Amino acid sequence: MIDPAVFYNRLRQGGIRFFTGVPDSLLKHFCAYIEDHCRKNEHVIAANEGNAVALAAGYHLSTGRVAAVYMQNSGLGNAVNPLMSLADPEVYSIPLLLVIGWRGEPGLKDEPQHIKQGRITTTLLDTMEIPYSVIDSDSHCNQVIDSLLDKIKNTNGPAALLVRKNTFAPYTKIGSREPLSTLSRETALTEILTLAGENTLVVSTTGKTSREVFEIRARLGQPQRDFLTVGSMGHTASIALGVALGNPQKRVICIDGDGSALMHMGSLPVIGELKPANLVYILLNNAAHESVGGQPTAAVGFDFAAMANACGFRKYRFADTTSHLKDCRADILQTPGPQMIEVRIRTGSRSDLGRPARTPQENKKAFMEAAID
């Protein structure tokens, strides 16, 4: 396995001094090392991958240096526009290094949302004419990096490093933030789903949130009537808005996470403008990208109450205990929306947390049967 310190130091020796991106589980040890060893103005965890490419471009414009942008391959979709219309050699010709976690690599078992993305990742890079190299635990790290940096120098544009599963050796982060709350996400979700009742539709965000929703329903013996957004990070609020507009007779609860909310925050003022009376937006805020390693988000000091008001939500509530959540019962079930309930939680989950036993298509069918009745 490759020591994250060796990888990081070789990039710095190659002239890279700025790192930005969206965390990925395959890159979590590398990301943790960056976070511990970069100054604040040298590392930015971006809201989404397109933002990260733009940050890297701006850094190059003011320094002449190459920046590194890390992401999961599912995030390439967010990055295509700035890669093609900003960084491409036929436009502004911005050199940058993409470090991409290769989820769903052909031949390896992975979750359904990663299979097709993994299969077409190299084809997508070829289509965008972005040169790339593949690195794994047995690679000669320095040689691969040096070769790719030479390609970046020759093309004066982006190049990519595809990182296979288990490439990086474990790294334990030195520091950690104080938790926002002692409330666990699973406890909060159990209370929310209990309060929601039988006729409420639920749209839950990607990652561990949807995994826990699935297990809670099974544990409580409740029918699965939730749309589990296993992919499409950042779009949970828009899916829920579409559900609410399509069936105004049903109460719709959107369960989102802070990382997802920040990724495509433009969906929230659209909700505020349309004011669907049947929509409740519940934000689980632990100020972390929990599902891919617990890296921090910008939500730690963000004023979601002010944002809800500015976006045109009719009401904002705050909760960080189960008793606070119980106090929100009327808001969840009856109060006209849109309303936002921010639930502050701690990071962490059960080590034996499973994954949905149903396929995405089976989940879709169960949700639609509950929605269209």
C-alpha positions as CSV (number, residue, x, y, z in Angstrom):
1,M,0.0,0.0,0.0
2,I,1.1,3.6,-0.6
3,D,1.8,5.7,2.4
4,P,-0.3,8.9,2.1
5,A,2.7,10.9,3.4
6,V,4.9,9.6,0.5
7,F,2.1,10.4,-2.0
8,Y,1.5,13.9,-0.6
9,N,5.2,14.8,-0.4
10,R,5.8,13.7,-4.0
11,L,3.0,16.0,-5.2
12,R,4.6,18.9,-3.3
13,Q,8.0,18.1,-4.7
14,G,6.3,18.3,-8.1
15,G,5.2,21.8,-7.4
16,I,1.6,21.2,-6.1
17,R,0.8,23.4,-3.2
18,F,-2.9,23.7,-3.3
19,F,-5.5,20.9,-2.7
20,T,-9.2,21.0,-3.0
21,G,-12.1,18.6,-3.7
22,V,-14.9,16.5,-2.3
23,P,-13.9,13.6,0.0
24,D,-14.2,10.0,-1.2
25,S,-14.0,6.8,0.8
26,L,-11.2,5.4,-1.4
27,L,-9.2,8.6,-0.7
28,K,-10.1,9.1,3.0
29,H,-6.6,8.4,4.3
30,F,-5.0,10.7,1.7
31,C,-7.6,13.4,2.5
32,A,-7.0,13.0,6.3
33,Y,-3.2,13.5,5.7
34,I,-3.8,16.6,3.6
35,E,-6.1,18.0,6.3
36,D,-3.5,17.5,9.0
37,H,-0.5,18.8,7.0
38,C,-1.8,21.7,4.9
39,R,-2.3,25.3,6.1
40,K,-5.8,26.6,5.9
41,N,-5.2,28.5,2.6
42,E,-3.6,25.4,1.0
43,H,-6.6,23.0,1.4
44,V,-10.3,23.6,0.7
45,I,-13.0,21.0,1.0
46,A,-15.3,22.3,-1.7
47,A,-19.1,22.2,-1.8
48,N,-19.0,20.2,-5.0
49,E,-16.5,18.9,-7.6
50,G,-17.2,21.6,-10.1
51,N,-16.5,24.2,-7.4
52,A,-13.2,22.5,-6.7
53,V,-12.1,22.6,-10.4
54,A,-13.0,26.4,-10.4
55,L,-11.0,26.9,-7.2
56,A,-8.0,25.1,-8.7
57,A,-8.3,27.3,-11.9
58,G,-8.4,30.5,-9.8
59,Y,-5.4,29.4,-7.8
60,H,-3.5,28.7,-11.1
61,L,-4.5,32.1,-12.5
62,S,-3.0,34.0,-9.5
63,T,0.1,31.8,-9.0
64,G,1.0,30.0,-12.2
65,R,1.1,26.7,-10.2
66,V,-0.8,23.5,-10.7
67,A,-3.4,22.5,-8.1
68,A,-4.7,19.0,-7.2
69,V,-8.5,18.3,-7.2
70,Y,-9.7,15.1,-5.5
71,M,-13.1,13.5,-5.9
72,Q,-15.0,10.2,-6.3
73,N,-15.6,9.2,-9.9
74,S,-19.3,9.8,-9.4
75,G,-18.4,13.5,-8.9
76,L,-17.0,13.7,-12.5
77,G,-20.5,14.7,-13.6
78,N,-20.4,17.8,-11.4
79,A,-17.0,18.6,-12.8
80,V,-17.6,18.1,-16.6
81,N,-18.7,21.6,-17.3
82,P,-15.7,23.5,-15.8
83,L,-13.3,20.9,-17.0
84,M,-14.6,21.3,-20.6
85,S,-15.5,25.0,-20.7
86,L,-12.8,26.4,-18.3
87,A,-9.8,24.2,-17.9
88,D,-9.7,22.5,-21.3
89,P,-6.6,23.3,-23.5
90,E,-8.9,24.6,-26.2
91,V,-10.5,27.2,-23.9
92,Y,-8.4,28.7,-21.0
93,S,-5.8,25.9,-20.9
94,I,-5.7,25.5,-17.1
95,P,-3.3,22.7,-15.9
96,L,-4.5,20.7,-12.9
97,L,-4.2,17.2,-11.4
98,L,-7.4,15.2,-10.8
99,V,-7.1,12.5,-8.1
100,I,-10.2,10.3,-8.6
101,G,-11.3,7.4,-6.4
102,W,-12.4,4.6,-8.8
103,R,-15.6,3.3,-7.3
104,G,-17.3,0.5,-9.3
105,E,-14.2,-0.5,-11.1
106,P,-15.1,-3.4,-13.4
107,G,-14.5,-6.8,-11.8
108,L,-14.9,-5.5,-8.3
109,K,-18.0,-5.8,-6.2
110,D,-19.6,-2.4,-5.3
111,E,-22.9,-0.8,-4.7
112,P,-25.5,-0.4,-7.5
113,Q,-25.1,3.3,-7.9
114,H,-21.4,2.9,-8.6
115,I,-21.4,0.1,-11.1
116,K,-22.2,2.0,-14.3
117,Q,-20.1,5.0,-13.3
118,G,-17.2,2.7,-12.6
119,R,-17.6,1.0,-16.0
120,I,-17.6,4.2,-18.0
121,T,-15.1,6.3,-16.0
122,T,-12.1,5.7,-18.4
123,T,-14.4,6.1,-21.4
124,L,-15.6,9.5,-20.0
125,L,-12.0,10.6,-19.5
126,D,-11.1,9.5,-23.0
127,T,-14.2,11.4,-24.4
128,M,-13.1,14.5,-22.6
129,E,-9.5,13.9,-23.9
130,I,-8.1,14.0,-20.4
131,P,-5.0,11.8,-20.1
132,Y,-5.0,9.5,-17.1
133,S,-2.9,6.9,-15.3
134,V,-4.1,4.2,-12.9
135,I,-2.5,3.7,-9.5
136,D,-2.9,0.9,-6.9
137,S,-1.2,-0.5,-3.9
138,D,1.6,-2.0,-5.9
139,S,2.4,1.0,-8.1
140,H,5.6,2.9,-8.0
141,C,4.1,6.0,-6.6
142,N,6.8,8.5,-7.6
143,Q,7.1,7.2,-11.2
144,V,3.3,7.4,-11.8
145,I,3.1,10.9,-10.3
146,D,6.1,12.2,-12.2
147,S,4.8,10.9,-15.5
148,L,1.4,12.4,-15.0
149,L,2.9,15.8,-14.0
150,D,4.9,15.7,-17.2
151,K,1.7,15.1,-19.2
152,I,0.1,18.1,-17.5
153,K,3.2,20.3,-18.4
154,N,3.1,19.1,-22.0
155,T,-0.7,19.6,-22.6
156,N,-1.1,22.6,-20.2
157,G,-4.5,21.1,-19.2
158,P,-6.0,18.6,-16.8
159,A,-4.8,15.1,-16.3
160,A,-6.2,12.4,-14.0
161,L,-5.0,9.8,-11.6
162,L,-7.5,7.0,-11.1
163,V,-7.0,5.5,-7.6
164,R,-8.0,1.9,-7.1
165,K,-9.6,0.4,-4.0
166,N,-7.1,-0.1,-1.1
167,T,-4.4,1.9,-2.7
168,F,-3.6,4.0,0.4
169,A,-2.2,2.7,3.7
170,P,-4.3,3.7,6.8
171,Y,-3.6,7.1,8.3
172,T,-5.1,8.2,11.6
173,K,-6.1,11.8,11.7
174,I,-4.4,13.9,14.4
175,G,-7.1,16.3,15.4
176,S,-10.9,16.3,15.4
177,R,-13.7,18.8,15.9
178,E,-16.0,18.9,18.9
179,P,-19.3,17.2,18.1
180,L,-22.3,19.5,17.5
181,S,-24.5,17.2,19.6
182,T,-24.6,13.9,21.5
183,L,-27.6,12.8,19.5
184,S,-26.8,10.0,17.0
185,R,-28.2,10.0,13.5
186,E,-29.9,6.6,14.0
187,T,-31.7,7.8,17.1
188,A,-32.8,11.0,15.4
189,L,-34.0,9.0,12.3
190,T,-36.0,6.5,14.5
191,E,-37.8,9.4,16.2
192,I,-38.5,11.2,12.9
193,L,-39.8,8.1,11.2
194,T,-42.0,7.3,14.2
195,L,-43.4,10.8,14.3
196,A,-44.0,10.8,10.5
197,G,-46.8,8.2,10.7
198,E,-48.0,5.9,8.0
199,N,-49.2,8.3,5.3
200,T,-46.1,10.4,5.0
201,L,-43.7,10.0,2.1
202,V,-40.0,10.2,2.9
203,V,-37.1,11.0,0.6
204,S,-33.7,10.4,2.3
205,T,-30.3,11.4,1.3
206,T,-27.3,9.4,0.1
207,G,-24.9,7.5,2.3
208,K,-25.4,6.2,5.8
209,T,-28.7,8.1,6.2
210,S,-30.6,6.0,3.7
211,R,-28.9,2.8,5.0
212,E,-30.2,3.6,8.5
213,V,-33.6,4.5,7.3
214,F,-33.9,1.1,5.6
215,E,-32.8,-0.8,8.7
216,I,-35.0,1.3,11.0
217,R,-38.1,0.5,8.9
218,A,-37.2,-3.2,9.0
219,R,-36.6,-3.1,12.8
220,L,-39.9,-1.4,13.5
221,G,-41.8,-3.7,11.1
222,Q,-43.0,-0.8,9.0
223,P,-43.5,-0.9,5.2
224,Q,-40.8,0.5,3.1
225,R,-42.3,3.7,1.7
226,D,-39.1,5.8,1.5
227,F,-37.2,6.9,-1.6
228,L,-33.6,6.0,-0.6
229,T,-31.4,8.3,-2.7
230,V,-28.4,6.0,-2.8
231,G,-26.6,8.2,-5.4
232,S,-27.2,11.7,-6.8
233,M,-25.6,13.5,-3.8
234,G,-26.9,17.0,-3.4
235,H,-30.2,16.4,-5.3
236,T,-32.3,15.0,-2.4
237,A,-34.1,18.3,-1.9
238,S,-35.0,18.6,-5.6
239,I,-36.3,15.0,-5.7
240,A,-38.5,15.7,-2.6
241,L,-39.7,19.0,-4.2
242,G,-40.8,17.1,-7.3
243,V,-42.6,14.5,-5.2
244,A,-44.4,17.3,-3.2
245,L,-45.5,19.2,-6.3
246,G,-46.6,16.0,-8.0
247,N,-48.8,14.8,-5.1
248,P,-49.9,17.8,-3.0
249,Q,-52.3,15.6,-1.0
250,K,-49.4,13.7,0.6
251,R,-47.1,15.0,3.3
252,V,-43.5,14.8,2.1
253,I,-40.5,14.7,4.4
254,C,-37.1,15.3,2.9
255,I,-34.2,14.0,5.1
256,D,-31.0,15.7,3.9
257,G,-27.5,16.0,5.2
258,D,-25.3,19.0,5.6
259,G,-22.8,17.9,2.9
260,S,-25.6,17.2,0.5
261,A,-27.3,20.5,1.2
262,L,-24.1,22.5,0.7
263,M,-23.4,20.6,-2.6
264,H,-26.4,22.0,-4.5
265,M,-27.8,24.7,-2.2
266,G,-29.6,26.4,-5.0
267,S,-32.4,24.0,-4.6
268,L,-33.4,25.6,-1.3
269,P,-34.4,29.1,-2.6
270,V,-36.4,27.3,-5.4
271,I,-38.3,25.5,-2.7
272,G,-38.9,28.8,-0.8
273,E,-40.1,30.4,-4.0
274,L,-42.6,27.7,-4.8
275,K,-43.7,27.2,-1.2
276,P,-45.1,23.7,-1.3
277,A,-47.4,23.5,1.8
278,N,-46.8,19.7,2.1
279,L,-43.0,19.7,2.3
280,V,-40.9,19.4,5.4
281,Y,-37.2,19.7,5.0
282,I,-35.2,18.0,7.8
283,L,-31.5,18.7,7.8
284,L,-29.3,16.3,9.7
285,N,-26.2,18.4,10.5
286,N,-23.1,16.8,11.9
287,A,-20.8,19.2,10.0
288,A,-19.1,16.2,8.3
289,H,-19.0,14.0,5.2
290,E,-19.9,11.1,7.5
291,S,-20.2,8.4,4.9
292,V,-16.8,8.8,3.3
293,G,-14.5,9.3,6.3
294,G,-16.0,12.1,8.5
295,Q,-14.1,15.0,6.8
296,P,-15.5,18.4,7.9
297,T,-17.9,20.5,6.0
298,A,-18.5,24.2,6.1
299,A,-21.8,23.6,8.0
300,V,-20.1,23.8,11.4
301,G,-20.7,27.5,11.8
302,F,-23.3,28.1,9.2
303,D,-26.6,29.9,10.1
304,F,-29.2,27.6,8.6
305,A,-32.0,29.6,10.4
306,A,-31.0,32.7,8.5
307,M,-30.7,30.8,5.3
308,A,-34.2,29.3,5.7
309,N,-35.6,32.8,6.3
310,A,-33.7,34.2,3.3
311,C,-34.9,31.4,1.1
312,G,-38.5,31.9,1.9
313,F,-39.3,29.0,4.1
314,R,-42.3,29.6,6.3
315,K,-40.7,28.2,9.5
316,Y,-37.4,27.1,10.9
317,R,-37.0,24.8,14.0
318,F,-34.0,23.5,15.7
319,A,-33.5,20.2,17.6
320,D,-30.5,18.4,19.1
321,T,-32.4,16.0,21.5
322,T,-35.2,13.4,21.1
323,S,-37.4,15.6,23.3
324,H,-36.8,18.5,20.9
325,L,-37.8,16.3,18.0
326,K,-41.0,15.2,19.8
327,D,-41.8,18.9,20.1
328,C,-41.7,19.1,16.3
329,R,-44.5,16.6,15.9
330,A,-47.1,19.2,14.8
331,D,-44.7,20.8,12.4
332,I,-43.8,17.4,10.9
333,L,-47.5,16.3,10.5
334,Q,-49.6,19.5,10.1
335,T,-47.9,22.9,9.9
336,P,-48.0,24.3,6.4
337,G,-44.6,24.2,4.7
338,P,-42.2,24.6,3.4
339,Q,-40.4,24.4,6.7
340,M,-36.9,23.5,7.8
341,I,-36.0,21.5,10.9
342,E,-32.3,21.5,11.6
343,V,-31.3,18.5,13.7
344,R,-27.8,18.6,15.0
345,I,-26.2,15.2,15.5
346,R,-22.9,13.7,16.2
347,T,-20.7,11.7,13.8
348,G,-20.5,7.9,13.9
349,S,-22.6,4.9,13.2
350,R,-22.8,1.2,14.1
351,S,-20.0,-0.9,12.8
352,D,-22.5,-3.5,11.7
353,L,-24.7,-1.1,9.7
354,G,-25.9,-2.9,6.6
355,R,-27.0,-1.8,3.2
356,P,-30.5,-1.8,1.6
357,A,-31.5,-5.4,0.8
358,R,-33.7,-4.1,-2.1
359,T,-32.4,-3.0,-5.4
360,P,-32.9,0.6,-6.5
361,Q,-35.7,-0.5,-8.9
362,E,-37.5,-2.4,-6.1
363,N,-37.2,0.6,-3.8
364,K,-38.6,2.9,-6.5
365,K,-41.5,0.5,-7.0
366,A,-42.4,0.4,-3.3
367,F,-42.2,4.2,-3.0
368,M,-44.4,4.8,-6.0
369,E,-47.0,2.3,-4.7
370,A,-47.1,4.3,-1.5
371,A,-47.2,7.7,-3.4
372,I,-49.7,6.8,-6.0
373,D,-52.7,5.3,-4.3
